[in-house]
Amino acid sequence: MSEKPTDALSRRAFGETVARINTSFPHWFCLNFHQYNDREDDLPWDQHWLVAAIAPRPVLIHSATGDAWADPKGEYLSGFHAGPVYRLFGKEGLKQNTAPPPDRPVGGTVGYFLRSGEHDVTAADWENYVAFARRELGMIP
């Protein structure tokens, strides 16, 4: 199991907050990010901007129901709020502002999958990664 920076909206200050992630994983971000510990509302950007910066390329956001620190709701909202930039390129984003039920992948060029279970990488995760890559990139025969 590997750790990754979250796609969740920092301004939600939910789960793994800016202060918590900077304390637990200080090497993940530049030192300037530490000035926003417990000051999320002062951030000049949020994670949906990072997702939007990937446009028009495909992105799959993946969460687990039992991973509250990753803030699955905030991760979904990052993908949803990146949608307008994808639409500028004629690509499909997430269509609704609420996450789907667990174990049902949704989306187009911006995809989202909420897996039942804890923070982990499972066979179901890989099945969804491969299906997304096949659909969006025409990869993996």
Stockholm file with secondary structure:
# STOCKHOLM 1.0

chainA/1-141         MSEKPTDALSRRAFGETVARINTSFPHWFCLNFHQYNDREDDLPWDQHWLVAAIAPRPVLIHSATGDAWADPKGEYLSGFHAGPVYRLFGKEGLKQNTAPPPDRPVGGTVGYFLRSGEHDVTAADWENYVAFARRELGMIP
#=GR chainA/1-141 SS CCCCCCCSCGGGCCSSCHHHHHHHCTTSSCGGGGGGTTCGGGCSCCHHHHHHTTTTSCEEEEEETTCGGGCHHHHHHHHHHTHHHHHHTTCCCCCSSSCCCTTCCEESSEEEEEESSSSSCCHHHHHHHHHHHHHHHCCCC
#=GC SS_cons         CCCCCCCSCGGGCCSSCHHHHHHHCTTSSCGGGGGGTTCGGGCSCCHHHHHHTTTTSCEEEEEETTCGGGCHHHHHHHHHHTHHHHHHTTCCCCCSSSCCCTTCCEESSEEEEEESSSSSCCHHHHHHHHHHHHHHHCCCC
//
